[in-house]
């Protein structure tokens, strides 16, 4: 009896890895600059959100002017 095999997991490409590393560095820099800030407070910082938007290839203002 043949068993279904799970497909091999997809590995991220070089662009995804570079974006992931850049995002990690951005988070680390924000945390270092804001010691004692609550978890996830960076998402309330418009400059942080703009930087993430640029990393993701979106308009820097994406999501900042939503009610």
N, CA, C, O and CB atoms as a CASP TS submission, in Angstrom:
PFRMAT TS
TARGET T0000
AUTHOR 0000-0000-0000
METHOD Language model
MODEL 1
PARENT N/A
ATOM      1  N   UNK     1       0.845  -1.181   0.000  1.00  0.00           N
ATOM      2  CA  UNK     1       0.000   0.000   0.000  1.00  0.00           C
ATOM      3  C   UNK     1       0.889   1.242   0.000  1.00  0.00           C
ATOM      4  O   UNK     1       1.785   1.385   0.832  1.00  0.00           O
ATOM      5  CB  UNK     1      -0.961  -0.001   1.223  1.00  0.00           C
ATOM      6  N   UNK     2       0.629   2.104  -0.919  1.00  0.00           N
ATOM      7  CA  UNK     2       1.467   3.299  -1.048  1.00  0.00           C
ATOM      8  C   UNK     2       0.894   4.442  -0.214  1.00  0.00           C
ATOM      9  O   UNK     2      -0.305   4.717  -0.252  1.00  0.00           O
ATOM     10  CB  UNK     2       1.586   3.723  -2.528  1.00  0.00           C
ATOM     11  N   UNK     3       1.758   5.088   0.524  1.00  0.00           N
ATOM     12  CA  UNK     3       1.337   6.222   1.352  1.00  0.00           C
ATOM     13  C   UNK     3       1.612   7.518   0.609  1.00  0.00           C
ATOM     14  O   UNK     3       2.594   7.645  -0.122  1.00  0.00           O
ATOM     15  CB  UNK     3       2.064   6.215   2.723  1.00  0.00           C
ATOM     16  N   UNK     4       0.719   8.476   0.817  1.00  0.00           N
ATOM     17  CA  UNK     4       0.956   9.800   0.225  1.00  0.00           C
ATOM     18  C   UNK     4       2.138  10.437   0.931  1.00  0.00           C
ATOM     19  O   UNK     4       2.223  10.447   2.159  1.00  0.00           O
ATOM     20  CB  UNK     4      -0.313  10.713   0.331  1.00  0.00           C
ATOM     21  N   UNK     5       3.025  10.955   0.147  1.00  0.00           N
ATOM     22  CA  UNK     5       4.182  11.638   0.729  1.00  0.00           C
ATOM     23  C   UNK     5       3.908  13.130   0.777  1.00  0.00           C
ATOM     24  O   UNK     5       3.299  13.701  -0.128  1.00  0.00           O
ATOM     25  CB  UNK     5       5.474  11.345  -0.081  1.00  0.00           C
ATOM     26  N   UNK     6       4.357  13.724   1.820  1.00  0.00           N
ATOM     27  CA  UNK     6       4.235  15.182   1.922  1.00  0.00           C
ATOM     28  C   UNK     6       5.230  15.828   0.975  1.00  0.00           C
ATOM     29  O   UNK     6       6.352  15.348   0.814  1.00  0.00           O
ATOM     30  CB  UNK     6       4.472  15.669   3.385  1.00  0.00           C
ATOM     31  N   UNK     7       4.816  16.914   0.351  1.00  0.00           N
ATOM     32  CA  UNK     7       5.761  17.596  -0.536  1.00  0.00           C
ATOM     33  C   UNK     7       6.890  18.230   0.274  1.00  0.00           C
ATOM     34  O   UNK     7       6.724  18.560   1.449  1.00  0.00           O
ATOM     35  CB  UNK     7       5.038  18.671  -1.380  1.00  0.00           C
ATOM     36  N   UNK     8       8.002  18.386  -0.357  1.00  0.00           N
ATOM     37  CA  UNK     8       9.139  19.053   0.291  1.00  0.00           C
ATOM     38  C   UNK     8       8.742  20.500   0.595  1.00  0.00           C
ATOM     39  O   UNK     8       8.102  21.146  -0.234  1.00  0.00           O
ATOM     40  CB  UNK     8      10.427  19.000  -0.617  1.00  0.00           C
ATOM     41  N   UNK     9       9.109  21.011   1.756  1.00  0.00           N
ATOM     42  CA  UNK     9       8.777  22.406   2.058  1.00  0.00           C
ATOM     43  C   UNK     9       9.529  23.340   1.103  1.00  0.00           C
ATOM     44  O   UNK     9      10.667  23.081   0.713  1.00  0.00           O
ATOM     45  CB  UNK     9       9.121  22.746   3.538  1.00  0.00           C
ATOM     46  N   UNK    10       8.857  24.425   0.746  1.00  0.00           N
ATOM     47  CA  UNK    10       9.499  25.398  -0.128  1.00  0.00           C
ATOM     48  C   UNK    10      10.491  26.209   0.690  1.00  0.00           C
ATOM     49  O   UNK    10      10.188  26.653   1.798  1.00  0.00           O
ATOM     50  CB  UNK    10       8.451  26.323  -0.808  1.00  0.00           C
ATOM     51  N   UNK    11      11.639  26.389   0.148  1.00  0.00           N
ATOM     52  CA  UNK    11      12.653  27.186   0.821  1.00  0.00           C
ATOM     53  C   UNK    11      12.599  28.611   0.283  1.00  0.00           C
ATOM     54  O   UNK    11      12.378  28.822  -0.909  1.00  0.00           O
ATOM     55  CB  UNK    11      14.066  26.572   0.627  1.00  0.00           C
ATOM     56  N   UNK    12      12.801  29.583   1.161  1.00  0.00           N
ATOM     57  CA  UNK    12      12.766  30.968   0.680  1.00  0.00           C
ATOM     58  C   UNK    12      13.940  31.241  -0.249  1.00  0.00           C
ATOM     59  O   UNK    12      15.033  30.698  -0.087  1.00  0.00           O
ATOM     60  CB  UNK    12      12.785  31.954   1.862  1.00  0.00           C
ATOM     61  N   UNK    13      13.679  32.091  -1.215  1.00  0.00           N
ATOM     62  CA  UNK    13      14.729  32.481  -2.146  1.00  0.00           C
ATOM     63  C   UNK    13      15.615  33.568  -1.553  1.00  0.00           C
ATOM     64  O   UNK    13      15.347  34.046  -0.451  1.00  0.00           O
ATOM     65  CB  UNK    13      14.123  32.958  -3.459  1.00  0.00           C
ATOM     66  N   UNK    14      16.659  33.965  -2.260  1.00  0.00           N
ATOM     67  CA  UNK    14      17.595  34.965  -1.751  1.00  0.00           C
ATOM     68  C   UNK    14      16.939  36.308  -1.441  1.00  0.00           C
ATOM     69  O   UNK    14      17.317  36.975  -0.478  1.00  0.00           O
ATOM     70  CB  UNK    14      18.700  35.171  -2.745  1.00  0.00           C
ATOM     71  N   UNK    15      15.950  36.710  -2.256  1.00  0.00           N
ATOM     72  CA  UNK    15      15.281  37.986  -1.988  1.00  0.00           C
ATOM     73  C   UNK    15      14.479  37.927  -0.698  1.00  0.00           C
ATOM     74  O   UNK    15      14.484  38.875   0.086  1.00  0.00           O
ATOM     75  CB  UNK    15      14.366  38.366  -3.152  1.00  0.00           C
ATOM     76  N   UNK    16      13.785  36.806  -0.478  1.00  0.00           N
ATOM     77  CA  UNK    16      13.020  36.658   0.756  1.00  0.00           C
ATOM     78  C   UNK    16      13.942  36.629   1.973  1.00  0.00           C
ATOM     79  O   UNK    16      13.633  37.231   3.002  1.00  0.00           O
ATOM     80  CB  UNK    16      12.171  35.383   0.706  1.00  0.00           C
ATOM     81  N   UNK    17      15.060  35.940   1.861  1.00  0.00           N
ATOM     82  CA  UNK    17      16.009  35.881   2.974  1.00  0.00           C
ATOM     83  C   UNK    17      16.575  37.257   3.281  1.00  0.00           C
ATOM     84  O   UNK    17      16.695  37.634   4.447  1.00  0.00           O
ATOM     85  CB  UNK    17      17.145  34.907   2.660  1.00  0.00           C
ATOM     86  N   UNK    18      16.924  38.012   2.244  1.00  0.00           N
ATOM     87  CA  UNK    18      17.469  39.359   2.449  1.00  0.00           C
ATOM     88  C   UNK    18      16.426  40.264   3.095  1.00  0.00           C
ATOM     89  O   UNK    18      16.749  41.048   3.987  1.00  0.00           O
ATOM     90  CB  UNK    18      17.943  39.964   1.109  1.00  0.00           C
ATOM     91  N   UNK    19      15.164  40.157   2.644  1.00  0.00           N
ATOM     92  CA  UNK    19      14.096  40.981   3.219  1.00  0.00           C
ATOM     93  C   UNK    19      13.870  40.592   4.677  1.00  0.00           C
ATOM     94  O   UNK    19      13.654  41.456   5.528  1.00  0.00           O
ATOM     95  CB  UNK    19      12.782  40.828   2.406  1.00  0.00           C
ATOM     96  N   UNK    20      13.918  39.294   4.964  1.00  0.00           N
ATOM     97  CA  UNK    20      13.742  38.828   6.341  1.00  0.00           C
ATOM     98  C   UNK    20      14.859  39.342   7.250  1.00  0.00           C
ATOM     99  O   UNK    20      14.600  39.776   8.372  1.00  0.00           O
ATOM    100  CB  UNK    20      13.697  37.294   6.381  1.00  0.00           C
ATOM    101  N   UNK    21      16.097  39.293   6.765  1.00  0.00           N
ATOM    102  CA  UNK    21      17.230  39.811   7.558  1.00  0.00           C
ATOM    103  C   UNK    21      17.095  41.314   7.778  1.00  0.00           C
ATOM    104  O   UNK    21      17.339  41.805   8.880  1.00  0.00           O
ATOM    105  CB  UNK    21      18.576  39.500   6.856  1.00  0.00           C
ATOM    106  N   UNK    22      16.706  42.048   6.732  1.00  0.00           N
ATOM    107  CA  UNK    22      16.548  43.499   6.863  1.00  0.00           C
ATOM    108  C   UNK    22      15.436  43.826   7.859  1.00  0.00           C
ATOM    109  O   UNK    22      15.569  44.760   8.649  1.00  0.00           O
ATOM    110  CB  UNK    22      16.242  44.139   5.489  1.00  0.00           C
ATOM    111  N   UNK    23      14.351  43.070   7.827  1.00  0.00           N
ATOM    112  CA  UNK    23      13.254  43.283   8.769  1.00  0.00           C
ATOM    113  C   UNK    23      13.721  43.020  10.193  1.00  0.00           C
ATOM    114  O   UNK    23      13.389  43.778  11.104  1.00  0.00           O
ATOM    115  CB  UNK    23      12.057  42.378   8.424  1.00  0.00           C
ATOM    116  N   UNK    24      14.485  41.960  10.391  1.00  0.00           N
ATOM    117  CA  UNK    24      15.028  41.658  11.719  1.00  0.00           C
ATOM    118  C   UNK    24      15.927  42.765  12.235  1.00  0.00           C
ATOM    119  O   UNK    24      15.865  43.134  13.408  1.00  0.00           O
ATOM    120  CB  UNK    24      15.799  40.356  11.687  1.00  0.00           C
ATOM    121  N   UNK    25      16.766  43.295  11.347  1.00  0.00           N
ATOM    122  CA  UNK    25      17.644  44.404  11.751  1.00  0.00           C
ATOM    123  C   UNK    25      16.835  45.645  12.093  1.00  0.00           C
ATOM    124  O   UNK    25      17.161  46.365  13.037  1.00  0.00           O
ATOM    125  CB  UNK    25      18.651  44.728  10.639  1.00  0.00           C
ATOM    126  N   UNK    26      15.772  45.897  11.320  1.00  0.00           N
ATOM    127  CA  UNK    26      14.914  47.054  11.584  1.00  0.00           C
ATOM    128  C   UNK    26      14.239  46.929  12.949  1.00  0.00           C
ATOM    129  O   UNK    26      14.195  47.891  13.716  1.00  0.00           O
ATOM    130  CB  UNK    26      13.852  47.199  10.477  1.00  0.00           C
ATOM    131  N   UNK    27      13.720  45.752  13.245  1.00  0.00           N
ATOM    132  CA  UNK    27      13.085  45.529  14.554  1.00  0.00           C
ATOM    133  C   UNK    27      14.111  45.688  15.676  1.00  0.00           C
ATOM    134  O   UNK    27      13.837  46.346  16.679  1.00  0.00           O
ATOM    135  CB  UNK    27      12.436  44.118  14.617  1.00  0.00           C
ATOM    136  N   UNK    28      15.282  45.092  15.511  1.00  0.00           N
ATOM    137  CA  UNK    28      16.317  45.198  16.549  1.00  0.00           C
ATOM    138  C   UNK    28      16.716  46.653  16.785  1.00  0.00           C
ATOM    139  O   UNK    28      16.887  47.070  17.930  1.00  0.00           O
ATOM    140  CB  UNK    28      17.554  44.371  16.160  1.00  0.00           C
ATOM    141  N   UNK    29      16.865  47.422  15.716  1.00  0.00           N
ATOM    142  CA  UNK    29      17.235  48.830  15.851  1.00  0.00           C
ATOM    143  C   UNK    29      16.142  49.609  16.570  1.00  0.00           C
ATOM    144  O   UNK    29      16.434  50.462  17.407  1.00  0.00           O
ATOM    145  CB  UNK    29      17.507  49.450  14.474  1.00  0.00           C
ATOM    146  N   UNK    30      14.884  49.320  16.248  1.00  0.00           N
ATOM    147  CA  UNK    30      13.780  50.029  16.897  1.00  0.00           C
ATOM    148  C   UNK    30      13.745  49.699  18.385  1.00  0.00           C
ATOM    149  O   UNK    30      13.579  50.588  19.220  1.00  0.00           O
ATOM    150  CB  UNK    30      12.431  49.667  16.234  1.00  0.00           C
ATOM    151  N   UNK    31      13.900  48.421  18.712  1.00  0.00           N
ATOM    152  CA  UNK    31      13.879  48.003  20.121  1.00  0.00           C
ATOM    153  C   UNK    31      15.039  48.638  20.882  1.00  0.00           C
ATOM    154  O   UNK    31      14.865  49.080  22.018  1.00  0.00           O
ATOM    155  CB  UNK    31      13.947  46.460  20.235  1.00  0.00           C
ATOM    156  N   UNK    32      16.220  48.689  20.268  1.00  0.00           N
ATOM    157  CA  UNK    32      17.376  49.319  20.916  1.00  0.00           C
ATOM    158  C   UNK    32      17.145  50.808  21.159  1.00  0.00           C
ATOM    159  O   UNK    32      17.603  51.359  22.160  1.00  0.00           O
ATOM    160  CB  UNK    32      18.631  49.123  20.064  1.00  0.00           C
ATOM    161  N   UNK    33      16.430  51.455  20.235  1.00  0.00           N
ATOM    162  CA  UNK    33      16.169  52.895  20.357  1.00  0.00           C
ATOM    163  C   UNK    33      15.009  53.201  21.298  1.00  0.00           C
ATOM    164  O   UNK    33      14.825  54.353  21.690  1.00  0.00           O
ATOM    165  CB  UNK    33      15.881  53.487  18.991  1.00  0.00           C
ATOM    166  N   UNK    34      14.224  52.189  21.666  1.00  0.00           N
ATOM    167  CA  UNK    34      13.057  52.392  22.527  1.00  0.00           C
ATOM    168  C   UNK    34      13.053  51.367  23.659  1.00  0.00           C
ATOM    169  O   UNK    34      12.147  50.539  23.744  1.00  0.00           O
ATOM    170  CB  UNK    34      11.749  52.294  21.705  1.00  0.00           C
ATOM    171  N   UNK    35      14.069  51.421  24.534  1.00  0.00           N
ATOM    172  CA  UNK    35      14.119  50.429  25.616  1.00  0.00           C
ATOM    173  C   UNK    35      12.893  50.545  26.533  1.00  0.00           C
ATOM    174  O   UNK    35      12.456  51.647  26.866  1.00  0.00           O
ATOM    175  CB  UNK    35      15.415  50.602  26.441  1.00  0.00           C
ATOM    176  N   UNK    36      12.367  49.430  26.918  1.00  0.00           N
ATOM    177  CA  UNK    36      11.217  49.414  27.815  1.00  0.00           C
ATOM    178  C   UNK    36       9.885  49.622  27.125  1.00  0.00           C
ATOM    179  O   UNK    36       8.849  49.640  27.789  1.00  0.00           O
ATOM    180  CB  UNK    36      11.386  50.451  28.849  1.00  0.00           C
ATOM    181  N   UNK    37       9.883  49.780  25.810  1.00  0.00           N
ATOM    182  CA  UNK    37       8.616  49.962  25.095  1.00  0.00           C
ATOM    183  C   UNK    37       7.821  48.659  25.142  1.00  0.00           C
ATOM    184  O   UNK    37       8.403  47.575  25.171  1.00  0.00           O
ATOM    185  CB  UNK    37       8.864  50.404  23.618  1.00  0.00           C
ATOM    186  N   UNK    38       6.495  48.765  25.149  1.00  0.00           N
ATOM    187  CA  UNK    38       5.673  47.545  25.160  1.00  0.00           C
ATOM    188  C   UNK    38       5.884  46.708  23.897  1.00  0.00           C
ATOM    189  O   UNK    38       6.283  47.216  22.849  1.00  0.00           O
ATOM    190  CB  UNK    38       4.188  47.909  25.298  1.00  0.00           C
ATOM    191  N   UNK    39       5.607  45.420  24.031  1.00  0.00           N
ATOM    192  CA  UNK    39       5.693  44.539  22.863  1.00  0.00           C
ATOM    193  C   UNK    39       4.792  45.069  21.756  1.00  0.00           C
ATOM    194  O   UNK    39       3.678  45.524  22.015  1.00  0.00           O
ATOM    195  CB  UNK    39       5.301  43.084  23.235  1.00  0.00           C
ATOM    196  N   UNK    40       5.270  45.008  20.553  1.00  0.00           N
ATOM    197  CA  UNK    40       4.557  45.409  19.347  1.00  0.00           C
ATOM    198  C   UNK    40       4.295  46.909  19.248  1.00  0.00           C
ATOM    199  O   UNK    40       3.544  47.339  18.372  1.00  0.00           O
ATOM    200  CB  UNK    40       3.263  44.683  19.278  1.00  0.00           C
ATOM    201  N   UNK    41       4.893  47.713  20.121  1.00  0.00           N
ATOM    202  CA  UNK    41       4.699  49.166  20.065  1.00  0.00           C
ATOM    203  C   UNK    41       5.260  49.762  18.776  1.00  0.00           C
ATOM    204  O   UNK    41       4.847  50.842  18.355  1.00  0.00           O
ATOM    205  CB  UNK    41       5.358  49.833  21.272  1.00  0.00           C
ATOM    206  N   UNK    42       6.196  49.057  18.157  1.00  0.00           N
ATOM    207  CA  UNK    42       6.790  49.580  16.923  1.00  0.00           C
ATOM    208  C   UNK    42       5.744  49.806  15.844  1.00  0.00           C
ATOM    209  O   UNK    42       5.910  50.678  14.991  1.00  0.00           O
ATOM    210  CB  UNK    42       7.860  48.628  16.407  1.00  0.00           C
ATOM    211  N   UNK    43       4.660  49.026  15.875  1.00  0.00           N
ATOM    212  CA  UNK    43       3.620  49.155  14.851  1.00  0.00           C
ATOM    213  C   UNK    43       2.796  50.422  15.027  1.00  0.00           C
ATOM    214  O   UNK    43       2.022  50.782  14.141  1.00  0.00           O
ATOM    215  CB  UNK    43       2.706  47.944  14.880  1.00  0.00           C
ATOM    216  N   UNK    44       2.951  51.102  16.162  1.00  0.00           N
ATOM    217  CA  UNK    44       2.297  52.397  16.368  1.00  0.00           C
ATOM    218  C   UNK    44       3.193  53.551  15.939  1.00  0.00           C
ATOM    219  O   UNK    44       2.768  54.706  15.968  1.00  0.00           O
ATOM    220  CB  UNK    44       1.903  52.564  17.832  1.00  0.00           C
ATOM    221  N   UNK    45       4.414  53.257  15.546  1.00  0.00           N
ATOM    222  CA  UNK    45       5.386  54.267  15.122  1.00  0.00           C
ATOM    223  C   UNK    45       5.325  54.414  13.600  1.00  0.00           C
ATOM    224  O   UNK    45       5.713  53.497  12.877  1.00  0.00           O
ATOM    225  CB  UNK    45       6.831  53.885  15.586  1.00  0.00           C
ATOM    226  N   UNK    46       4.840  55.564  13.106  1.00  0.00           N
ATOM    227  CA  UNK    46       4.717  55.746  11.653  1.00  0.00           C
ATOM    228  C   UNK    46       6.033  55.564  10.896  1.00  0.00           C
ATOM    229  O   UNK    46       6.027  55.064   9.770  1.00  0.00           O
ATOM    230  CB  UNK    46       4.170  57.117  11.363  1.00  0.00           C
ATOM    231  N   UNK    47       7.144  55.955  11.485  1.00  0.00           N
ATOM    232  CA  UNK    47       8.433  55.797  10.789  1.00  0.00           C
ATOM    233  C   UNK    47       8.790  54.324  10.620  1.00  0.00           C
ATOM    234  O   UNK    47       9.323  53.924   9.585  1.00  0.00           O
ATOM    235  CB  UNK    47       9.552  56.521  11.558  1.00  0.00           C
ATOM    236  N   UNK    48       8.500  53.526  11.631  1.00  0.00           N
ATOM    237  CA  UNK    48       8.745  52.090  11.536  1.00  0.00           C
ATOM    238  C   UNK    48       7.857  51.478  10.454  1.00  0.00           C
ATOM    239  O   UNK    48       8.323  50.694   9.627  1.00  0.00           O
ATOM    240  CB  UNK    48       8.494  51.401  12.897  1.00  0.00           C
ATOM    241  N   UNK    49       6.582  51.840  10.466  1.00  0.00           N
ATOM    242  CA  UNK    49       5.641  51.306   9.470  1.00  0.00           C
ATOM    243  C   UNK    49       6.076  51.704   8.062  1.00  0.00           C
ATOM    244  O   UNK    49       6.006  50.890   7.141  1.00  0.00           O
ATOM    245  CB  UNK    49       4.202  51.811   9.747  1.00  0.00           C
ATOM    246  N   UNK    50       6.525  52.945   7.888  1.00  0.00           N
ATOM    247  CA  UNK    50       7.007  53.375   6.565  1.00  0.00           C
ATOM    248  C   UNK    50       8.198  52.531   6.118  1.00  0.00           C
ATOM    249  O   UNK    50       8.270  52.122   4.959  1.00  0.00           O
ATOM    250  CB  UNK    50       7.400  54.867   6.592  1.00  0.00           C
ATOM    251  N   UNK    51       9.122  52.274   7.025  1.00  0.00           N
ATOM    252  CA  UNK    51      10.305  51.486   6.684  1.00  0.00           C
ATOM    253  C   UNK    51       9.917  50.058   6.301  1.00  0.00           C
ATOM    254  O   UNK    51      10.474  49.503   5.354  1.00  0.00           O
ATOM    255  CB  UNK    51      11.294  51.468   7.861  1.00  0.00           C
ATOM    256  N   UNK    52       8.981  49.466   7.013  1.00  0.00           N
ATOM    257  CA  UNK    52       8.516  48.118   6.674  1.00  0.00           C
ATOM    258  C   UNK    52       7.830  48.129   5.313  1.00  0.00           C
ATOM    259  O   UNK    52       8.026  47.217   4.510  1.00  0.00           O
ATOM    260  CB  UNK    52       7.552  47.579   7.761  1.00  0.00           C
ATOM    261  N   UNK    53       7.030  49.152   5.052  1.00  0.00           N
ATOM    262  CA  UNK    53       6.362  49.259   3.760  1.00  0.00           C
ATOM    263  C   UNK    53       7.377  49.310   2.625  1.00  0.00           C
ATOM    264  O   UNK    53       7.188  48.669   1.591  1.00  0.00           O
ATOM    265  CB  UNK    53       5.466  50.497   3.722  1.00  0.00           C
ATOM    266  N   UNK    54       8.446  50.066   2.813  1.00  0.00           N
ATOM    267  CA  UNK    54       9.485  50.153   1.786  1.00  0.00           C
ATOM    268  C   UNK    54      10.147  48.794   1.592  1.00  0.00           C
ATOM    269  O   UNK    54      10.382  48.374   0.459  1.00  0.00           O
ATOM    270  CB  UNK    54      10.541  51.217   2.163  1.00  0.00           C
ATOM    271  N   UNK    55      10.449  48.104   2.691  1.00  0.00           N
ATOM    272  CA  UNK    55      11.040  46.760   2.587  1.00  0.00           C
ATOM    273  C   UNK    55      10.137  45.810   1.800  1.00  0.00           C
ATOM    274  O   UNK    55      10.617  44.969   1.040  1.00  0.00           O
ATOM    275  CB  UNK    55      11.306  46.184   3.987  1.00  0.00           C
ATOM    276  N   UNK    56       8.833  45.952   1.992  1.00  0.00           N
ATOM    277  CA  UNK    56       7.871  45.077   1.325  1.00  0.00           C
ATOM    278  C   UNK    56       7.515  45.538  -0.082  1.00  0.00           C
ATOM    279  O   UNK    56       6.745  44.876  -0.778  1.00  0.00           O
ATOM    280  CB  UNK    56       6.619  44.981   2.147  1.00  0.00           C
ATOM    281  N   UNK    57       8.073  46.674  -0.506  1.00  0.00           N
ATOM    282  CA  UNK    57       7.806  47.173  -1.850  1.00  0.00           C
ATOM    283  C   UNK    57       6.477  47.881  -1.989  1.00  0.00           C
ATOM    284  O   UNK    57       5.970  48.038  -3.100  1.00  0.00           O
ATOM    285  CB  UNK    57       7.860  46.053  -2.815  1.00  0.00           C
ATOM    286  N   UNK    58       5.908  48.306  -0.884  1.00  0.00           N
ATOM    287  CA  UNK    58       4.637  49.041  -0.915  1.00  0.00           C
ATOM    288  C   UNK    58       4.897  50.537  -0.833  1.00  0.00           C
ATOM    289  O   UNK    58       6.013  50.985  -0.568  1.00  0.00           O
ATOM    290  CB  UNK    58       3.712  48.594   0.243  1.00  0.00           C
ATOM    291  N   UNK    59       3.845  51.286  -1.067  1.00  0.00           N
ATOM    292  CA  UNK    59       3.875  52.732  -0.856  1.00  0.00           C
ATOM    293  C   UNK    59       4.209  52.964   0.623  1.00  0.00           C
ATOM    294  O   UNK    59       3.596  52.346   1.493  1.00  0.00           O
ATOM    295  CB  UNK    59       2.494  53.413  -1.258  1.00  0.00           C
ATOM    296  N   UNK    60       5.168  53.842   0.915  1.00  0.00           N
ATOM    297  CA  UNK    60       5.534  54.073   2.322  1.00  0.00           C
ATOM    298  C   UNK    60       4.364  54.485   3.212  1.00  0.00           C
ATOM    299  O   UNK    60       4.393  54.235   4.417  1.00  0.00           O
ATOM    300  CB  UNK    60       6.594  55.130   2.395  1.00  0.00           C
ATOM    301  N   UNK    61       3.341  55.108   2.643  1.00  0.00           N
ATOM    302  CA  UNK    61       2.204  55.578   3.434  1.00  0.00           C
ATOM    303  C   UNK    61       1.096  54.523   3.584  1.00  0.00           C
ATOM    304  O   UNK    61       0.068  54.779   4.211  1.00  0.00           O
ATOM    305  CB  UNK    61       1.630  56.826   2.801  1.00  0.00           C
ATOM    306  N   UNK    62       1.315  53.351   3.008  1.00  0.00           N
ATOM    307  CA  UNK    62       0.299  52.295   3.041  1.00  0.00           C
ATOM    308  C   UNK    62      -0.113  51.978   4.488  1.00  0.00           C
ATOM    309  O   UNK    62       0.727  51.657   5.329  1.00  0.00           O
ATOM    310  CB  UNK    62       0.829  51.018   2.344  1.00  0.00           C
ATOM    311  N   UNK    63      -1.405  52.073   4.754  1.00  0.00           N
ATOM    312  CA  UNK    63      -1.929  51.726   6.057  1.00  0.00           C
ATOM    313  C   UNK    63      -1.805  52.796   7.121  1.00  0.00           C
ATOM    314  O   UNK    63      -2.305  52.610   8.231  1.00  0.00           O
ATOM    315  CB  UNK    63      -1.267  50.530   6.523  1.00  0.00           C
ATOM    316  N   UNK    64      -1.151  53.916   6.821  1.00  0.00           N
ATOM    317  CA  UNK    64      -0.965  54.932   7.847  1.00  0.00           C
ATOM    318  C   UNK    64      -2.156  55.875   7.956  1.00  0.00           C
ATOM    319  O   UNK    64      -2.382  56.458   9.017  1.00  0.00           O
ATOM    320  CB  UNK    64       0.284  55.724   7.562  1.00  0.00           C
ATOM    321  N   UNK    65      -2.900  56.030   6.911  1.00  0.00           N
ATOM    322  CA  UNK    65      -4.000  56.996   6.926  1.00  0.00           C
ATOM    323  C   UNK    65      -5.354  56.334   7.040  1.00  0.00           C
ATOM    324  O   UNK    65      -6.380  56.963   6.782  1.00  0.00           O
ATOM    325  CB  UNK    65      -3.962  57.842   5.687  1.00  0.00           C
ATOM    326  N   UNK    66      -5.365  55.051   7.430  1.00  0.00           N
ATOM    327  CA  UNK    66      -6.629  54.348   7.584  1.00  0.00           C
ATOM    328  C   UNK    66      -7.224  54.657   8.951  1.00  0.00           C
ATOM    329  O   UNK    66      -6.512  54.781   9.947  1.00  0.00           O
ATOM    330  CB  UNK    66      -6.436  52.829   7.404  1.00  0.00           C
ATOM    331  N   UNK    67      -8.521  54.775   8.973  1.00  0.00           N
ATOM    332  CA  UNK    67      -9.208  55.106  10.234  1.00  0.00           C
ATOM    333  C   UNK    67      -9.266  53.912  11.148  1.00  0.00           C
ATOM    334  O   UNK    67      -9.806  54.004  12.250  1.00  0.00           O
ATOM    335  CB  UNK    67     -10.620  55.616   9.968  1.00  0.00           C
TER
END
